Amino acid sequence: MAISFPAMFVVFVVTFSAPWWVARRNRRHQEEIDRWRQWMDEQHL
């Protein structure tokens, strides 16, 4: 019991905070992709 309640709380926090940190991670990757695309457009590739 002493382990299961804290574990359930951690799973709850990770699950409901996931949209925030997944969006943050994806935004960083998308910005890098956009920079590469812009560079390629400038080079006419």
N, C-alpha and C positions, 0 to 999 in steps of 0.2 A: 504493500500500500504506500509506504513512504517513498518508493521509487516511481510508482505508476502515476501518481498525481502530478509531480513535477514534469515527468516525461510527457504526459498529456498536455500540460500547459505549454511546453516547448513546441510540441507538434502544432498546437492551436496557433501560437504566435507565428511560427514559420509559415503555416498555411495561409493565414489571413494577411500577412505582410508580403507574401510572394508577388502579388501584382505590382507592388511598388518597386521592389528591388529587381524584378525581371524587366520591367519597363525601363528602369534606369540603366541596366546593363545593355539592353537592346538599343537604347538611344545612343549610347556611346559607340556601339558597333556600327549603327546606321550612319552616324556622323562621319566615321572613317570611310565607309563605303561611298558616301556622297562626296567627300573630298577627293577620293580616287577617281570617281566618275567625272568630276569637274576638271581635274588635271588631264584626264584622257581626252575630254572634249576640247580643252585648250591645245592639246598636241595633235588634234584631228585624227585620233586613232579609232 
